[in-house]
Amino acid sequence: MAACEEGYDLIIGASSNIADYITEHAPNYPDVKFAVIDTTVDLDNVESISFAQNQGSFLAGAAAAMFTQKTDIPNVNDAHVIGWVGGMDIPVLHDFYTGYEQGAKYIDPDVTILQAFAGSWTDPLKGKELTLAQYEQGADIVMNVASGTGTGILEAAKEADKYAIGVDLNQDADQPGHVVTSMVKRVDNACYLVIQSVVEGTFKGGSTQYLSLAEGGVSLTDFAEIKKSLGEKFPQDIVDKCEELSKKIISGEIVVENYEGFGPKA
């Protein structure tokens, strides 16, 4: 409300948590432009921004499927098993998983993928329990898609001396030597693009921008932390292959599937 009253040209809600406030107050300030990130608000002066989490997850799945084959890396077994632990069992997480599964099977059609939901965004103990169970079932690496619950997923990787993949933010240094990479949503790029649209007069209220790999909306981190930990055993071929796959997705050579209700035309 204060920002609205002070006459800002643009107000960005950089989290889906603020969507209800924008929905309630934006109609009262028709001359103010709003942007909301990671959700949709259908109002004439609001631009919604979502991310192609399926594409980023495709790369994460591909990286995981390659990593689990690297038996020269400490505590990587010879079973081709990877894991995935989500927070709440909601549609958007199935969009993550759709990409993760497709990416993993693009690399290895026979890879086994273990999937579990914690049923909470704020239960790291449950996240740890589920992740340790997947390690016990043969997984070498587990992707975290669980917000606050994910703290436990990364802790499990350290406790079991195994590996994990972070999500949304760069979590590579949260458990150094155990987080291979993170699939990040580039909120910084999203904010830059919407600010640029206001400056250039191309802001489109009532629309949704879908930021894919091509727009820099999602990406993997640079593997720098795990590279420091593994030293000469670091598998550079995983990085090279992920860069190749990213280019193929951007060019359209690889089309990453969406869960129903998601995608650029959803």
N, C-alpha and C positions, 0 to 999 in steps of 0.2 A: 504493500500500500504506500509506504513512504517513497519508494522509487517512482511509483506512478504519479504521486503528487508533486514530485520535484522536477517533472518535465523531461525525463530521459526519453531519447528517441527510440531506444531499444532496451528491452528487459529480457534477459535469458534465464530461463529456469533450467539449470544444468543437471536436473535429475527428475525422474518420473514422479518422485515424492511431492513435487511442487505443482503437479498438473491440476490438482483440485483447486488450488488457490488461483491459478491462471484462469481456469474455467469460470470461477465465480466472479473474478474482478475484471478480467480483460474487457467484457462488454461495456463496462462503465468508463473505459478510457479508449474510445475508438481511434483516437489520434496517436496512441502509443503502439508501437510494434512489439510483439512478444515472440519469443521462440521457446520451444520446450523440447528437451532432448530425451530420447529413449522412450517416448510414448507419443500419443496422438491427441490433440485438442482441436476439434473442428469448429473454429471461429474465424471470422473474416480478417482479424488483425493478428492471428497467431500462425506462425510457421512451425510445423512439427518436423522433427528430425529423428530418423531411426537408422539403425545400422544393419549391415549384412553380416550378422553374427554367424550365419551358416557358412559364409565364405571363409571367415577367419577360423572357424572351427574345422573346416575342411583341411586347412593347413596344419592345425594342431593335431588332427587325427592322423594325417600323413606323417608328421614328425614322430608321433607316438609309435606308429606302426614300424617306422624305420628304426627308432631307438631300441625297441624291444628285440630287434635282431642282432644288436651289437653286444655279443656275449663276451667280448674282450673288456667291456666296461664293468667295473666292480658291481657285483650283485645283480647283474642282468642274467636271467636264466635262459635256457634254450627253448622255453615254451613261448610261442607267439601270442601273448595275452596282454591286453591293455585294459584300463578301467576308465570309468567316467562317473562322477558323483555330483548330482544336482541338489539344489535346495528344495524348493517347492515343486511339486509335479504340476506345472502350468505350461500352457502352449509355447511360450517363448523359449523355454528350456528345451522343448522338443525340436525347435528350430536349430538350436545349438547342436543337439545330438544328431540331427539329420545330417548336418555338414560333417561332424566328427566321424560318424560311421562311414559316410561316403569317402572321405579323405583316407581313412585307414584302409578301407577295402580297395581303394584305387592302388595303393601300394602293395597290399597283400590280401587278395580275396579270401584267404583262409584264416585271417587273423580272428581271434576271439575277443569280443568286446564285452566287458562286464559293466552293467549299468545299475545305478541305485539312486534313489531320492531320499533325502534326509527328512523331508516333510517340514522343514524350517529353514529360515535364513539366519537364525541366531543361535544355533546349537552346535558349537564346535566339537563337543564331546561326541555327538552323534556322527558328525562328519569324520572324525578320527576313527570311530568304531567301524563305519562302513568301508573306509579306505583300507584299514588294516585287514579287514575281511577279504577285500579284493587282492591285496598282496598275498594273503594266505592261499588264495585260489590261483596264484600263478602270475598275477599282473606285475610287471616291472615299473609301470608308469601309469598314473591316474590323473585325469583332467578334473580340475576344480571348477564347478559352475554353481557356486553355492553362497556367494556373498559372505556374511559373517560366519556362517557354518564352515566356510572354506578354510578358515584359520586352522581348524582341526585336520583338514585334509593335508595341508602342507606340513603340519606337525607330525602327522602319521608318516609322511615320506622320510622325515629325519629320523623318527624313532625306529622305523623298520629298515633304515639305510637303503631306501628305494628312491623313487623319483616321482615328480608331479609336474603338472602344467598349470600355470596361474590363469586368471581370467579378469577381464575388464581393465584392470590397472597392471602396471609392471610389478609383478610379485617375485621376480627372479631372485632378489636379495632377501626375501622374507625368511627363507631357509636355505642359505647359501650352499651350493653343491648338491642340492636336491630338487631344485626347480629348474627344469630344462629350458623352458621358455614360457611366455605368457601370451594369451590371445587378448589383445587390447582393443577396446573401443576408443577411437581417437576423438575424444570430446574436445580436445584443443583444436583439431582441424574443423570440427563441426562449428565451434564458436567463431573461428576465423571466417568461415564461409558465410555464415549468416550476417556477421558484421560487415563483411565485404559487400553483401547484397544490399544492405541498407545504404552504405556509402555510395554505391553505384546506381542506386535507384531500381534495383531488380528484385527487391524483397517481394515475396508472394504469400500474402496471408491466405489462410484457408487451404494451404497445400502441405504436402508431406515430402520432404527430401529424404531419399534413401541413399545412404552413404556406403558404398561398396569398397572393395579393394581399389577400384579404379579412381575413386575420389579420395583415397586415403582414409576411409572411414574405419577400417579395421586392419590389423596387421599382427604379425608375431613380433616379439621383442628380438633383440639381436644375438641371443644366446651367450652374451659376454660373461655372465656370472658362471654358468656351467663350464664354459671354456676355460676359465681361470682354475676351476676345481679339477677338471679332468686332464688339463695339460695336453700332452701328446696323444692321449687316448680320445680327445675330443673328435667326434665324427663330423668333419667339415662337409662331408657329402650330404648330410641332412640339411644343412643350411643352403647348399647349392641347389638341392632338389626342391626345397620349399620356394626358393626364388624362381625357379623354372615353372613350378606349378602356379605361382602367383601370376606370372606373365600369361600363362595359358588361360587362367580364369578371366583375367582382364581382357584378353583378346577374344574370348568367347569360345575358344577351343575346348575348354572344360566348362560345363554348365553345372553349377552346384545347385542341388535340389533344395527347396524350401519345405518346411512343414506347412500344412494347410493353414491359410490365413496370413501367411507372411510372404515377403518379397516386395519388389518394386511396384507391383500393381495391386497389392493387397489393400 
